[in-house]
Each structure stands twice: as structure tokens, then as C-alpha cells.
Amino acid sequence: MTAAYVGLGSNLEGPEAQVRRALDELAGMPDTHVTARSPLYKSAPLGSQDQPDYINAVAALDTRLAPLALLAALRDIERRHGRVRDGTRWGPRSLDLDLLLYSDVVMDTPELTLPHPGLPERSFVLYPLFDVAPQLAVPGRGTVRELRDRLRSTDIARLEP
């Protein structure tokens, strides 16, 4: 089994319910177990501010799926939630699942970049990731704790204890 971390976000069609349902669906993926879930957080959107705030979380997984197979399974869940990938960056969406880390794998292909390139600068990723794995090393970047402590913006609110 390989440890992997997935960021979840939604700002359409009942975002809290979308994220909670997706967390449950991650546990139903083949050869994959959810080992930890962060609390839910609320954050302002990236890009255009003319959209609702996001609900975010992170799930820790143990999986036998290879990185691209795991990505395909995540995209299947997104599609079931009504996600349409039309090339729009940082727009509103029913569900966004990002493969943040896959063990200590570093890769950069047209389909997948690991670690996720936005991870070091995003409070809506680092705060929930800190909840599930504060000492986790992000290849070439430091620990999750160190990255979180370096954030310039902390525009995020924890919704659950």
C-alpha cells in the first residue's frame, strides 16, 4: 500500500454535502482505504471572486492504485458529482479532487504533476493537510508544518472542531 493525499473542494450544489459524500466515495475506490479525514474548512475562491466560497478538506489514503489510475478514479468521482472539465481555471465547481501527494513520488507529465504544484501556497490545502499529517515531508519543499507556518495568507475558517 502507498500513502496518498487528496484535496477536496466544492462551491456549488450544496458544497458541504458534496465534500462529505466525496469523502465517503473515496473509501469505496478499489484497492484503497481512507486512513484519515480532515475537518471541513471554508475559504475564498481563487481567481474570480464572483463565485461562492469553497468548502475544503483533505483525505489521507492507503492505495494499491498507481498514480495515474488513482487520478482516473478521482476524476470518475468528480464526474458523478456533475463536474465538467472545460478548461476553465479556478471557476466554480460542484467537486474538485486534487491528488496532492503520492508517497514521495515526484513526477511532471501532461496528466499529473506530483507533488501538486499549488500545494505550498494554498491555505485551503495546507491547513486540512496539517490536520491529517503535520510532519509529512513534501518532496523538495519541507514538512507540511513548515509550509503552513510560512503562509502569507490564512484566508480560511475551520468549520468543525
DRENFIGU-359130 format. One record per atom (N, C-alpha, C, O): y negated, z, x negated; residue in one letter. Coordinates in steps of 0.02 Angstrom, whole numbers, plus 50000, padded with zeros to 5 digits. Layout:
N
YZXa
...
This chain:
161
500595000049958m
500005000050000m
499385000049956m
499375003049902m
498874996649979t
498234996149943t
497684999049986t
497664997950047t
497245002849955a
496675005749991a
496145000350001a
495974996649955a
495874999950061a
495334995350077a
494844998950123a
495035003750158a
494224996650124y
493704999750164y
493344994350203y
493154989150176y
493254995750268v
492964990850314v
492344993850346v
492364999450372v
491794990150344g
491184992050379g
491184988950449g
491364983150457g
490984992850498l
490954990550567l
490244991150592l
489894995950577l
490024986150631g
489364986450661g
489334982450725g
489694977550733g
488914984750772s
488814981250835s
488124983150862s
487904988850855s
487794978250894n
487184979850930n
487134976250997n
486594975751026n
487694973751022l
487714970351087l
488304972851128l
488804975251101l
488234972251194e
488794973351240e
489134980151232e
489734980551224e
488724985351235g
488994992151228g
489204993551157g
489794994451143g
488734993851110p
488904994451039p
489355000351021p
489824999550981p
489235006151049e
489665011851032e
490385010551053e
490855011851016e
490475007851113a
491145006251137a
491465000751095a
492065001051081a
491064995751075q
491334990351033q
491614993150967q
492164991450947q
491224997550935v
491435000250871v
492045004850880v
492515004550840v
492035009050931r
492605013550942r
493245009550956r
493785011150930r
493185004350997r
493775000251013r
494014996650950r
494624996250938r
493554994150910a
493754990650848a
494094995450800a
494584993550766a
493855001650795l
494195006550753l
494915007450775l
495365007850733l
495035007750840d
495715008250865d
496125001950849d
496715002450833d
495804996150855e
496164989850842e
496344989050768e
496844985850752e
495954991850723l
496134991550652l
496814994750641l
497204992450599l
496945000150677a
497585003550670a
498164999350694a
498745000650676a
498034994350736g
498554990150762g
498694983850721g
499124979850739g
498334983050666m
498464977150624m
499134977950589m
499344983450574m
499464972250575p
500114972750541p
500054975650471p
499574974450436p
500554979550453d
500604982350385d
499974986050363d
499794985950304d
499644989350410t
499014992650396t
498974999250433t
499184999750491t
498715004350400h
498615010950430h
497895013150417h
497645012350362h
497575015850468v
496915018750460v
497015025850433v
497355029950464v
496725027250375t
496805033950345t
496205038450356t
496265044550351t
495625035550373a
495025039550387a
494525035250424a
494495029150416a
494115038550466r
493575035350503r
492945039450493r
492965045650495r
492395036150483s
491765039750478s
491505041350548s
491745038550597s
491025045850552p
490655046550614p
490255040150628p
490175035950583p
490005039450688l
489575033850705l
488865035350683l
488635041050683l
488515029950663y
487815030250642y
487415025050680y
487695020050704y
486775026250686k
486315021450717k
485825019250663k
485545023450627k
485705012650659s
485255010050608s
484845004250635s
485055000850682s
484275003150605a
483854997450622a
484194991050597a
484554991250547a
484094985450631p
484394979250609p
484084976550545p
483494977750530p
484484972850506l
484214968950450l
483894962650480l
484054960750536l
483454959550443g
483164953350467g
482694954550525g
482294959250524g
482744950450576s
482304950850634s
482354957650668s
482904960050683s
481784960750679q
481784967250713q
481774966450788q
481794971350825q
481764960250812d
481754958750883d
482474958550910d
482694953650940d
482824964150899q
483514964950923q
483664972350925q
483314976350894q
484174974350963p
484334981450969p
484574984450902p
484804980850858p
484514991050897d
484784994650839d
485544993850838d
485854992250889d
485824994950779y
486554994350769y
486895001150772y
486595006250757y
487515000950793i
487965006550785i
488445004650728i
488734999150729i
488525009050679n
488925007550620n
489435013050607n
489365018750628n
489965011150571a
490475015850549a
490845012550491a
490745006650476a
491275016350458v
491715013850405v
492415016550418v
492505022350439v
492915012350406a
493615014450411a
493945013450342a
493835008450308a
494335018450323a
494755017950263a
495445015850286a
495725018550334a
495725010950251l
496385008250268l
496855008750209l
496645008650152l
497495009150224d
498035007650177d
498365001450206d
498565001350264d
498424996250165t
498684989950191t
499144986550141t
499074987350080t
499604982650168r
500014978250126r
499744971050129r
499994966650094r
499244969850171l
498954963250177l
498544961650115l
498184965950089l
498594955450091a
498174953150035a
497454952550060a
497344952250121a
496964952450015p
496274952350037p
496094946950088p
495774948450138p
496304940750077l
496134935450124l
496504936050190l
496244934250242l
497114938650188a
497484939950250a
497154945550290a
497114945350351a
496914950650255l
496554956150288l
495914953450318l
495744955250375l
495544949350282l
494934946350309l
495084942350372l
494704942750420l
495614938550371a
495804934550430a
495954939150490a
495764937650546a
496294944650477a
496454949450532a
495804952550559a
495744953550619a
495334954050515l
494684956750537l
494304951750580l
494014953550631l
494324945550559r
493974940250599r
494304939150666r
493974937450715r
494964940050670d
495304939650735d
495054945150782d
494934943850841d
494974951150756i
494704956550797i
493994954950820i
493824955950878i
493584952350774e
492904950450793e
492914945350851e
492534946050899e
493334940350845r
493374935150898r
493574938250965r
493304936351017r
494044942850964r
494244946151026r
493674950051058r
493674951351118r
493194952051017h
492604955651042h
492024950851059h
491474953051074h
492154944451057g
491644939551076g
491184937351020g
490674934251033g
491354938950958r
490934937050901r
490994929550890r
491544926750887r
490414926350883v
490384919250867v
490034918650800v
489474920950792v
490364915550752r
490064914450686r
489724907650687r
490054902550679r
489064907650696d
488694901350699d
488234900350639d
487824895750639d
488324904450588g
487924903750527g
487284907750528g
486934908050477g
487114910950584t
486514915050588t
486624921450548t
487104925150560t
486164922750502r
486204928850462r
485804934350495r
485254933250519r
486094940250497w
485764946350519w
485504945950590w
485004949050607w
485844942150631g
485674941750702g
486074946850742g
486514950150715g
485914947350806p
486294951950848p
487024949750855p
487164943750852p
487474954550863r
488184952850870r
488554958250906r
488394964150904r
489084955950940s
489504960650976s
489914964850928s
490024970850940s
490134961950872l
490514965650822l
490494962050756l
490564955950751l
490384966050704d
490384963550636d
490854968050596d
490764974050593d
491364964950565l
491834968650523l
491774965750452l
491914959850441l
491574969850405d
491504967750336d
492014971250292d
492064977350293d
492384967350254l
492834970250204l
492384972250145l
492134967950108l
492304978650136l
491844981250086l
492164981750017l
491884979549967l
492764984650015l
493134985649953l
493874984749966l
494124986450020l
494214982149916y
494944981449919y
495194983949852y
495214980249803y
495384990449850s
495574993749788s
495024992649737s
494434993449753s
495204990749676d
494694989349625d
494624981849613d
494394979749560d
494824977849662v
494804970549656v
494074968149654v
493654970249694v
493944963749607v
493294960349602v
493454952949611v
493854950149573v
493144949849660m
493254942649671m
492634939549702m
492254942949736m
492544933149690d
491984929549719d
492224922549735d
492244918149691d
492404921449798t
492634914949821t
492184912849880t
491804917049905t
492224906649902p
491824904649960p
491994908850023p
491574909650067p
492604911350027e
492814915150086e
492654922550081e
492524925750132e
492664925350021l
492624932650014l
492344934649947l
492544931949895l
491884939449948t
491624942449887t
491774949949891t
491614953349939t
492094952449838l
492264959549833l
492024962149766l
492094958749715l
491734968249765p
491514972049822p
490994968149862p
490684963449837p
490904970249925h
490414966949968h
489734967149933h
489514972449910h
489394961349928p
488774961149888p
488204965449914p
487784967449874p
488184966949978g
487644971050005g
487774978450002g
487324982450017g
488374980349984l
488574987449986l
488094992149950l
487924997249978l
487864990649889p
487454995549852p
486764996949882p
486465002149866p
486514992649925e
485834993549951e
485804995550024e
485264996550050e
486364996250057r
486354997150130r
486545004250151r
487115006350143r
486055007750178s
486185014550200s
486705014750256s
487095019450260s
486705009550299f
487175009450356f
487895008350333f
488355008950373f
487995006650269v
488665006150240v
488805012450198v
489335015550204v
488325014350156l
488445019750109l
488505026650141l
488915030650119l
488125028050193y
488185034650224y
488875035450258y
489205040450245y
489095030750299p
489775031750327p
490325031250274p
490835034650280p
490235027050223l
490735026650170l
490775033250132l
491315035350112l
490205036350122f
490185042950089f
490585048050129f
490915052450101f
490555047550196d
490935052250238d
491685051750227d
492035056750233d
491935045750212v
492655044950204v
492885044950131v
493475046350118v
492435043350084a
492655042850014a
492065043849966a
491855039049934a
491785049849961p
491175050949921p
491265049449846p
490785047449814p
491855050549819q
491965049449748q
492255042649731q
492405041149673q
492345038449782l
492625031849771l
492195027849722l
491575027749728l
492515024649674a
492165020549625a
492095013449652a
492585010349674a
491485010949652v
491355003949670v
491335000049605v
490885001249564v
491794995449594p
491844991949530p
491164989249506p
490824985449541p
490984991449445g
490374989049414g
489734992149440g
489184990249418g
489784996849487r
489174999549519r
489105007149515r
488555009749520r
489655010849508g
489635018149509g
490005020749570g
490355016949604g
489945027149583t
490285030149640t
489865029249703t
489265027949700t
490195030049760v
489845029749824v
489295035049826v
488745033649850v
489435040949801r
488935046349799r
488325044149758r
487755044949781r
488435041349700e
487875039149657e
487465033749692e
486855033849690e
487805028949722l
487455023549757l
487045026249815l
486475024249825l
487345030649854r
486985033649911r
486375037449888r
485845037049918r
486445041249834d
485885045149809d
485325040849781d
484755043249775d
485465034649762r
484955030049736r
484595026149790r
484105022549775r
484815026649851l
484505022649905l
483755024149910l
483535029849906l
483375018849920r
482655019649930r
482505020750004r
482025024250021r
482905017850047s
482795018350119s
483385021850151s
483965020050138s
483245026750192t
483785030250228t
483655029850302t
483675034850338t
483525023850326d
483365022550397d
484005022450439d
484215017350465d
484315028350443i
484955028950477i
485005035850509i
484755040750481i
485325036250567a
485405042650601a
486145043550619a
486445039250650a
486415049250600r
487105050850616r
487135052850690r
486745056850713r
487615049950727l
487665051150799l
488195056350817l
488195058950873l
488625057950770e
489175062650784e
489185068050730e
488965066850673e
489435073950747p
489475079250697p
489985077550642p
490085081450596p
